[in-house]
Amino acid sequence: QVQLVESGGGSVQAGGSLRLACAASGSIFSINFMGWYRQAPGKQRELVAIITGGDTTNYADSVKGRFTISRDNAKNTVYLQMNSLKPEDTAVYYCNFNGAVAGGWRGYWGQGTQVTVSS
């Protein structure tokens, strides 16, 4: 079992910045990737950014150049630095983990953290 603890959400005005963090704990043998997804009211959950075990990153087109994903391997923590935030970035942001744990390869979701950007 893996626990994901998210932090850093909140409210900010357009143009502002926030930094999300997601710490994974449990019987983790290796990490395939960790990432962030978001879901706005009435919309489907969508990929924001992911980072692989080899530190390859992938971003949604809508956040390229504004968001940066990074990882602290020693802490099994992934960060999402969000700059130049826009009202359309308002959503619940979910951390996602995929890796090898006791019992095999598994995927887990965090509980979600609200990000609200006002114009």
Rosetta silent file (secondary structure, phi, psi, omega in degrees, C-alpha in Angstrom):
SEQUENCE: QVQLVESGGGSVQAGGSLRLACAASGSIFSINFMGWYRQAPGKQRELVAIITGGDTTNYADSVKGRFTISRDNAKNTVYLQMNSLKPEDTAVYYCNFNGAVAGGWRGYWGQGTQVTVSS
SCORE:     score description
SCORE:     0.000 S_00000001
   1 L     0.000  138.967  179.048    0.000    0.000    0.000 S_00000001
   2 E  -120.288  134.936  175.080    1.194    3.502   -0.879 S_00000001
   3 E  -106.613  135.546  177.644    0.014    6.682    0.744 S_00000001
   4 E  -117.223  122.494  179.287    0.106    9.973   -1.159 S_00000001
   5 E  -114.917  117.446 -178.068   -0.031   13.198    0.819 S_00000001
   6 E  -100.134  150.557  176.498   -0.610   16.346   -1.208 S_00000001
   7 E  -153.748  163.127  172.044   -0.035   19.909   -0.105 S_00000001
   8 L   104.637   -3.564  178.200    0.274   23.406   -1.478 S_00000001
   9 L   -70.494  173.103  178.859   -3.103   24.124   -3.009 S_00000001
  10 E   159.927 -164.694 -178.496   -4.933   27.369   -2.369 S_00000001
  11 E  -113.001  140.170 -178.639   -6.301   30.535   -3.890 S_00000001
  12 E  -151.246  155.438  175.864   -4.296   33.004   -5.940 S_00000001
  13 E   -82.441  157.214  178.402   -4.922   35.821   -8.364 S_00000001
  14 L   -54.629  137.449 -176.742   -4.236   35.446  -12.046 S_00000001
  15 L    93.385  -11.968 -178.648   -0.541   35.767  -12.780 S_00000001
  16 L   -82.184 -175.001 -176.498    0.401   34.372   -9.409 S_00000001
  17 L  -132.751  150.569  171.232    2.244   31.193   -8.454 S_00000001
  18 E  -142.230  154.885  175.655    1.654   28.104   -6.365 S_00000001
  19 E  -126.827  120.235  176.766    3.758   25.044   -5.631 S_00000001
  20 E   -96.042  148.179  175.489    2.160   21.669   -5.092 S_00000001
  21 E  -133.011  147.267  177.593    3.911   18.781   -3.376 S_00000001
  22 E  -140.331  115.385 -179.800    3.036   15.101   -3.186 S_00000001
  23 E  -103.426  127.505  178.772    4.901   12.761   -0.875 S_00000001
  24 E  -102.186  134.771  178.082    4.642    9.016   -1.419 S_00000001
  25 E  -138.915  157.771 -178.507    5.228    6.617    1.433 S_00000001
  26 E   130.572 -162.883 -178.286    4.903    2.877    1.950 S_00000001
  27 L   -84.986   77.675 -176.588    6.582   -0.219    0.590 S_00000001
  28 E  -100.894  121.697  178.897    7.933    1.368   -2.573 S_00000001
  29 E   -94.124  -40.039  176.267   10.558   -0.577   -4.518 S_00000001
  30 E  -160.018  157.862 -179.233   10.753    1.659   -7.572 S_00000001
  31 E  -113.030  124.751  175.796    8.809    4.433   -9.228 S_00000001
  32 E   -78.856  -51.811  173.058    7.743    4.177  -12.850 S_00000001
  33 E  -160.693  158.167  169.081    6.320    7.669  -12.880 S_00000001
  34 E  -131.732  152.619 -177.875    4.600   10.241  -10.711 S_00000001
  35 E  -165.925 -176.322 -179.465    2.504   13.074  -11.928 S_00000001
  36 E  -126.537  136.387  172.404   -0.316   15.522  -11.574 S_00000001
  37 E  -123.341  164.023  176.559   -3.768   15.481  -13.088 S_00000001
  38 E  -141.775  155.123  178.810   -6.563   17.976  -12.624 S_00000001
  39 E  -139.683  116.897  176.751  -10.326   18.010  -12.815 S_00000001
  40 L   -91.534  158.374 -179.243  -12.406   21.130  -13.187 S_00000001
  41 L   -55.860  129.754  177.811  -16.144   21.153  -12.406 S_00000001
  42 L    77.454    5.077 -179.250  -18.088   19.437  -15.166 S_00000001
  43 L  -120.935  163.090  177.472  -14.956   18.289  -16.959 S_00000001
  44 L   -78.635  156.299  175.627  -13.002   15.075  -17.205 S_00000001
  45 L   -66.785  136.502 -177.854   -9.784   14.539  -15.315 S_00000001
  46 E  -131.991  153.018  177.648   -6.828   15.510  -17.489 S_00000001
  47 E   -69.131  136.210  172.061   -3.083   15.101  -17.409 S_00000001
  48 E  -104.343  -55.776 -178.903   -1.117   18.153  -16.286 S_00000001
  49 E  -163.249  146.979  173.256    2.434   16.807  -16.044 S_00000001
  50 E  -134.477  157.624  175.376    4.291   13.603  -15.304 S_00000001
  51 E  -135.523  130.773 -176.937    7.894   12.718  -14.523 S_00000001
  52 E   -87.122  173.533  175.876    9.332    9.250  -15.027 S_00000001
  53 L   -60.512  -26.809  177.163   11.844    7.352  -12.968 S_00000001
  54 L   -91.710   11.133  177.140   14.436    8.457  -15.503 S_00000001
  55 L    69.571   20.679  169.593   13.346   12.090  -15.045 S_00000001
  56 L   -76.474  136.412 -177.853   11.701   12.376  -18.439 S_00000001
  57 E  -116.461  154.247  177.309    8.898   14.916  -18.239 S_00000001
  58 E  -144.035  136.239 -176.050    5.711   15.405  -20.192 S_00000001
  59 E  -127.551  150.279  168.845    3.319   18.346  -20.004 S_00000001
  60 L   -66.871  145.338 -179.207   -0.116   19.218  -21.239 S_00000001
  61 L   -57.052  -33.292 -174.843    0.099   21.821  -23.988 S_00000001
  62 L   -69.569  -15.566 -177.687   -1.970   24.205  -21.897 S_00000001
  63 L  -117.044   -4.854 -179.271    0.680   24.408  -19.151 S_00000001
  64 L   -57.773  134.648 -179.868    3.923   24.195  -21.124 S_00000001
  65 L    86.501  -12.288 -179.707    6.215   27.065  -20.291 S_00000001
  66 L  -115.907  -35.351 -177.987    4.280   27.903  -17.110 S_00000001
  67 E  -108.286  147.725  176.592    4.405   24.739  -14.995 S_00000001
  68 E  -134.246  126.426  176.386    7.451   22.712  -13.986 S_00000001
  69 E  -101.523  141.190  178.840    7.386   19.232  -12.511 S_00000001
  70 E  -147.723  169.061 -175.493   10.317   17.940  -10.481 S_00000001
  71 E  -142.264  141.660  170.504   11.093   15.133   -8.112 S_00000001
  72 E  -105.637  102.320 -174.805   13.126   14.529   -4.952 S_00000001
  73 H   -62.253  -37.365 -176.908   14.076   10.866   -5.233 S_00000001
  74 H   -64.876  -28.513 -177.525   15.302   10.608   -1.651 S_00000001
  75 H  -104.350   -0.144 -175.026   11.926   11.763   -0.350 S_00000001
  76 L    49.652   43.637 -176.423    9.737   10.086   -3.010 S_00000001
  77 E  -120.724  137.137  175.789    8.189   13.501   -3.449 S_00000001
  78 E  -115.853  142.691 -178.013    7.036   15.180   -6.631 S_00000001
  79 E  -120.161  151.062  172.338    6.535   18.911   -6.990 S_00000001
  80 E  -130.056  106.835  176.032    4.560   21.041   -9.402 S_00000001
  81 E   -87.881  120.355 -176.104    5.665   24.640   -9.646 S_00000001
  82 E  -115.672  114.239  179.242    2.853   26.625  -11.239 S_00000001
  83 L  -114.310  164.176  178.364    3.619   30.105  -12.513 S_00000001
  84 L    49.087   47.779 -176.052    1.586   32.636  -14.489 S_00000001
  85 L   -64.669  145.812 -178.918   -1.581   30.998  -13.293 S_00000001
  86 L  -120.304  156.223  177.151   -4.788   31.596  -15.221 S_00000001
  87 H   -55.145  -32.336 -179.997   -8.427   31.293  -14.139 S_00000001
  88 H   -72.233   -5.974  173.416   -8.731   28.253  -16.413 S_00000001
  89 H   -82.675   -6.529  179.578   -6.167   26.483  -14.227 S_00000001
  90 L   -61.764  124.712 -177.648   -8.783   26.348  -11.472 S_00000001
  91 E  -177.764  171.562  166.211   -9.395   22.687  -10.617 S_00000001
  92 E   -89.175  127.012 -178.346   -8.798   19.966   -8.096 S_00000001
  93 E  -100.704  128.878 -177.277   -5.270   18.693   -8.646 S_00000001
  94 E  -115.499  133.432  173.385   -4.594   15.013   -8.051 S_00000001
  95 E   -83.650  142.617  178.140   -1.251   13.354   -7.528 S_00000001
  96 E  -128.639  136.486  179.149   -0.726   10.025   -9.291 S_00000001
  97 E  -123.276  138.108  173.587    1.829    7.338   -8.488 S_00000001
  98 E  -139.926  122.569 -178.849    2.762    4.311  -10.574 S_00000001
  99 E  -174.989 -173.656 -179.107    5.476    1.921   -9.491 S_00000001
 100 E   -92.362  121.589  178.962    6.610   -1.339   -7.981 S_00000001
 101 E  -130.372  176.154  175.746    5.341   -1.964   -4.470 S_00000001
 102 L   -57.098  119.930 -177.794    4.832   -4.995   -2.282 S_00000001
 103 L   106.527   -9.078  176.664    2.486   -7.129   -4.360 S_00000001
 104 E   123.141 -163.306  179.487    3.534   -5.895   -7.774 S_00000001
 105 E   -80.918  131.600 -177.157    3.060   -2.875  -10.001 S_00000001
 106 E  -140.286  158.385  172.726    0.357   -0.555   -8.747 S_00000001
 107 E  -122.312  143.648 -179.001   -1.140    2.865   -9.346 S_00000001
 108 E  -137.823  153.219  175.845   -2.473    5.192   -6.662 S_00000001
 109 E  -117.218  146.086  170.840   -4.215    8.548   -6.495 S_00000001
 110 L   -79.468  177.045 -175.571   -3.953   11.269   -3.903 S_00000001
 111 L   -80.329  -14.510  179.268   -6.979   12.818   -2.283 S_00000001
 112 L    97.054  145.729  176.356   -6.768   15.981   -4.368 S_00000001
 113 E  -135.782  135.121 -174.353   -5.971   19.581   -3.545 S_00000001
 114 E   -81.478  133.066  171.710   -7.982   22.579   -4.697 S_00000001
 115 E  -120.709  123.228  179.882   -6.362   25.300   -6.786 S_00000001
 116 E  -123.477  124.153 -179.657   -8.446   28.408   -7.395 S_00000001
 117 E  -116.396  119.980 -178.882   -7.259   31.223   -9.646 S_00000001
 118 E  -101.340  149.103 -178.053   -9.278   34.426   -9.655 S_00000001
 119 L   -88.332    0.000    0.000   -9.226   37.027  -12.396 S_00000001
